Amino acid sequence: MKAETDSNRTKVATPSGPPTIRPATVEDARTIATLIDLASEGLPHRIWKSHAPRGADPRHFGAEVAAGRSGNFSWRNVRLVQDRVFGKPPSQGFV
């Protein structure tokens, strides 16, 4: 990693080189559901809420959809950028 300096900012460590992109795994289902929901401005949450069992958390339902082996939102159709500092997708800090 190298440190970058801006005249008005503190030094920040940044990785050098291109980002690492990896295939998602079923363990990434919560992250995938969160990213899909963020990218779609909450529309999936509303859909999951209408399909989830009564009283169930729509986010858990969305993660179950992402954990499936088929369908458009399946983990099998996803690639994630690997965070070089923490070793996980950047969105996991928000989940």
Residue, then its C-alpha position, 0 to 999 in steps of 0.5 A: m500500500k502507498a500513502e496519498t497526500d492531498s494538501n487539505r487532507t490527512k494521509v490515507a493508505t490505498p492499495s496499489g494495482p487493480p482491485t481483486i474481483r472474486p466469485a461470490t460464495v453462498e456465505d456472501a448472501r447477506t452482503i449480496a442482498t444488501l448491495i442489491d437493495l442499496a443499488s435499487e434504492g430499496l425496491p427489493h426490500r419492499i418486494w421481499k417484505s411482501h413475499a416474506p412470511r408474516g413477521a419475518d425480516p425482509r432482509h433475511f428473506g432477501a439473503e435467503v433468495a441470494a443464497g439460492r442456487s438459481g435465479n437472477f439474484s443467486w450468489r452464483n451470478v455475482r462477482l465481488v471486489q475484495d477489500r485489500v485491507f480487511g479481506k472482505p467485500p466493502s459492503q460488509g461494514f454496512v450489513 
